[in-house]
Amino acid sequence: MSVKEQVLQAINRLPDDINFRDVTEEIAFLAAVREAEQDIEQGRVITNEQMKARIGEWTAS
């Protein structure tokens, strides 16, 4: 499915009383999900344990 088709489907699912900000937030969400899917496909992921260790390093100071 093309990006245009995905956006149109998302807009059609939204209620009629939405504003422009609602639409842009929905499109931004779709873009973020697609970017995450691409990261997963390309192996750019870390385990929960690795992330916990990173957070521990950030908060250790």
N, C-alpha and C positions, 0 to 999 in steps of 0.2 A: 504494500500500500504506500502511496506517495505521501510526502509530508503534507502536501495540500489536502489530500483526502483525510488524513489524520486530524488536521486542524479543523476542517469542516465538520467532521464527525463530533469532535469535542465541542465545538460551538453549538451544534444542534442538540447536544445533551444538556447544555446549560439552560437555566430558566430564562423566560422572556424578559424579566425585569433586571437583567445584569447591566453593568456599566463597562466602559472600556477597560478599566483596571482589572476587572474580573476576567475579561477575555485575555488580556496580556499575561495575567498570572497563570491562567490555564495553559497558554502556549509556552510560557517559561517552564512550567512543570513538565510538559511533554518533551521539551528540549533537554531538560535535565535527565529525564528517564532515558532518553535515547543516548545521551553521552555516557551514562552509567552502563548501559548495555554494550556500548562500544568498548569501554574500559574492560569489562568482563571478557568480551570476545578476544581482546588483545592481551589478556593476562595481566592487566594493570590492577591487581587486587592484593590485599594483604589479609591475613587471618585476624580474627578477633583478638587473639593473644598478642599479636604484633601491634595492633592499635592500642590495646590496653597499656602495653609497654611504652609506646610513644606518649600517650596521655600522662602516664606516670612521670616521664622525663619532663614534660612541660610543667607539671604542677609541683615538681620536687624542689623548686627554688624558693 
